[in-house]
Amino acid sequence: MKLVVALGGNALLRRDQPPTAENQLANIRRAAQQLARVAAQHTVVLTHGNGPQVGLLALQAEAYTGVEAYPLDVLGAQTDGMIGYLLEQELANLLPAARVVATLITRVEVHAQDPAFQYPTKPIGPVYTQAEAERLAAAKGWAIAPERTGWRRVVASPLPQRVLGLQAIAWLLERNAVVIAAGGGGIPVVRGAPAAVGSGSGAEAADALQGVAAVIDKDLCTSLLARELQADVLVIATDVPAVYLDWGLPTQRALGRVKPAELAGQAFAAGSMAPKVAAALAFVRATGRRAVIGSLDHIEDLLAGQAGTQVVADAAD
């Protein structure tokens, strides 16, 4: 089968861990052990989150005042290279020497008029106490928002419209490569960059592609990539066993095999499970194929339909 697997940022760096190189490598090695077994049997495209990593780079850049900090799109590309390198190396160490593993820095086009630029919601960087977050927001002009265990910086999260470089991904897959692409949701670019969206790197021509200060949701981009590649299954691997209704309440319950209509009317936490559900729904409705959401530790059972939340289409959808 052709699989597109979204590896959650929290699977690479757990919520209670400092973002050290040692912690990230240990988690990536653990993830690679699960992914290598799947890659040995299937065609695989792997995407990954980068929220904690890109936020840390932004903090480090702000700490050095000798030059102006690099824009967010450039920091995103740096994290794609860093995480992609670690994943590529650990997977290559576990797979046969003849099996190529390739990392691609992937640009993704978004609309400059996307309303997300006016309403930032995507969390990046470490978790702070409310007092720490408010101090940093006042000092750096950040937008901040609460999450489960504290407060985080939030940035614009425009919807992905087109994955650039799709031909290169398809070419590698035809040659049995394991491809790591669209890290962190891809690097957001627009045609032209009005001041309202916060221009990052790029040319000044009105019709040229330019980077913007935003982070595309990794799961929504992965869903788009899976549709464009005509994947057989979309796998959204996270740090919880399944999608839960009434999460955190005494009445919480895990969802097993569900139809899109059963998920569409439910409320899920923005910035965490909501985009994962939206990504799964978009893929299943567009392709009629299966999407699964669950723990990376159970990825083989997810594929076998024996674990996680299995989103399946029916004739009515």
Secondary structure, 3 states (H helix, E strand, C coil): CEEEEEECHHHHCCCCCCCCHHHHHHHHHHHHHHHHHHHCCCEEEEEECCHHHHHHHHHHHHHCCCCCCCCHHHHHHHHHHHHHHHHHHHHHHHCCCCCCEEECCCEEECCCCCHHHHCCCEEEEEEECHHHHHHHHHHHCCEEEEECCEEEEEECCCCCCEECCHHHHHHHHHCCCEEECCHHHCEEEEECCCHHHCEEEECCCCCCEEEECCCCCHHHHHHHHHHHCCCCEEEEEECCCCCEECCCCCCCEECCEECHHHHHCCCCCCCCHHHHHHHHHHHHHHHCCEEEEEEHHHHHHHHCCCCCEEECCCCCC
